[in-house]
Amino acid sequence: MTTLSTHVLDTMHGKPAAGMQLWLEDADGEALFAGETNADGRCPGLPDLAPGRYALTFAVAEYFAGKGVALPDPPFLGDVRIAFGVSEEGHYHVPLLLSPFAYSTYRGS
């Protein structure tokens, strides 16, 4: 099995994105996990994964609106969905760096 972690950084405010809702689904859209980031922008409790296709979805607009950021209607980024594949055992880290108008991700360690 493969372990999974994520770390969400709010580049607009220059700090971890605490309290952001996120969920994990498999390739068939079946919900595997729902949670929120902690004070450090991390989400403990993500499940171990078998090889396959998955997606992490982050509630970006809801997070920024909750921080008092004035967003256009509709917001440029509502939910950010990161589809990724797990091909080997080990650890997969999927970080998210974001603002209301941009995001970046990569496979971390």
Backbone torsions as a table, in degrees:
resi	resn	phi	psi	omega
1	MET	NA	159.7	-178.0
2	THR	-117.5	136.3	176.3
3	THR	-89.3	155.8	-176.8
4	LEU	-132.8	139.0	172.4
5	SER	-140.9	162.7	175.6
6	THR	-143.9	157.7	178.2
7	HIS	-146.2	119.8	-176.2
8	VAL	-107.6	124.3	-179.8
9	LEU	-116.8	126.6	179.6
10	ASP	-87.2	101.0	-176.7
11	THR	-77.5	-17.3	176.3
12	MET	-68.2	-42.2	-177.5
13	HIS	-100.7	-6.8	178.0
14	GLY	68.7	40.6	-179.7
15	LYS	-157.3	169.4	176.6
16	PRO	-61.5	147.9	179.5
17	ALA	-88.7	86.8	-179.1
18	ALA	-79.7	138.6	175.4
19	GLY	81.9	17.5	178.2
20	MET	-84.3	128.8	176.5
21	GLN	-73.4	142.1	176.0
22	LEU	-150.5	159.1	176.4
23	TRP	-146.1	154.9	-179.7
24	LEU	-117.9	133.8	177.5
25	GLU	-129.1	155.9	172.6
26	ASP	-88.1	-176.5	-175.5
27	ALA	-63.3	-23.6	179.0
28	ASP	-89.0	2.5	-179.2
29	GLY	83.3	9.4	179.0
30	GLU	-75.7	128.9	179.2
31	ALA	-68.5	127.0	178.2
32	LEU	-108.1	-23.6	-175.5
33	PHE	-164.7	145.1	170.7
34	ALA	-139.4	136.7	-179.0
35	GLY	-167.6	-164.7	177.5
36	GLU	-145.5	156.3	-178.8
37	THR	-72.2	149.3	178.4
38	ASN	-88.3	-170.9	-176.6
39	ALA	-60.1	-23.8	179.6
40	ASP	-94.4	5.0	-179.8
41	GLY	79.1	12.5	179.5
42	ARG	-105.4	162.2	-178.5
43	CYS	-127.3	95.4	178.0
44	PRO	-69.4	156.0	174.5
45	GLY	94.1	2.2	176.8
46	LEU	-61.2	140.1	-174.9
47	PRO	-76.0	159.4	170.5
48	ASP	-68.9	151.9	-175.2
49	LEU	-125.0	145.0	170.1
50	ALA	-88.5	163.8	175.3
51	PRO	-55.3	140.2	-179.8
52	GLY	155.8	-168.9	-178.9
53	ARG	-105.4	139.7	-177.6
54	TYR	-142.3	170.0	173.8
55	ALA	-145.8	132.8	169.4
56	LEU	-102.0	131.1	178.7
57	THR	-120.7	133.0	-175.7
58	PHE	-117.7	132.7	-178.6
59	ALA	-84.3	78.7	-172.6
60	VAL	-70.1	-50.8	-178.1
61	ALA	-61.7	-42.5	178.7
62	GLU	-60.1	-41.1	178.6
63	TYR	-61.6	-52.6	-177.1
64	PHE	-67.0	-37.5	176.0
65	ALA	-60.8	-39.1	177.7
66	GLY	-66.3	-20.9	177.0
67	LYS	-90.8	3.1	178.0
68	GLY	84.1	13.8	178.9
69	VAL	-78.4	128.4	177.2
70	ALA	-75.1	116.7	-179.2
71	LEU	-109.1	148.2	174.5
72	PRO	-67.9	164.1	178.9
73	ASP	-118.3	110.0	1.5
74	PRO	-79.1	158.6	178.6
75	PRO	-67.0	151.0	178.0
76	PHE	-60.5	-48.3	174.9
77	LEU	-112.5	116.3	174.7
78	GLY	-90.2	-80.9	172.7
79	ASP	-109.6	140.4	174.0
80	VAL	-105.0	121.5	-179.2
81	ARG	-109.4	124.2	177.9
82	ILE	-112.5	107.0	177.5
83	ALA	-89.1	132.6	-177.4
84	PHE	-146.6	160.6	179.1
85	GLY	-114.7	145.2	174.6
86	VAL	-111.0	116.2	-175.6
87	SER	-114.4	-10.9	-177.4
88	GLU	-148.9	160.0	177.0
89	GLU	-73.1	157.9	179.7
90	GLY	136.4	-138.4	-179.2
91	HIS	-129.9	133.1	174.8
92	TYR	-115.0	126.1	176.8
93	HIS	-115.4	124.6	-177.6
94	VAL	-118.8	89.3	178.7
95	PRO	-81.2	158.3	177.1
96	LEU	-134.9	120.4	173.9
97	LEU	-107.4	127.5	-171.4
98	LEU	-149.8	158.9	169.5
99	SER	-136.3	179.3	178.5
100	PRO	-66.3	-13.7	-174.0
101	PHE	-125.1	4.1	-178.6
102	ALA	-161.6	154.9	172.9
103	TYR	-151.3	161.2	178.8
104	SER	-144.7	146.9	176.9
105	THR	-146.6	167.7	178.2
106	TYR	-165.3	170.3	173.5
107	ARG	-89.0	110.7	179.4
108	GLY	-90.0	-170.0	-179.2
109	SER	-121.3	NA	NA
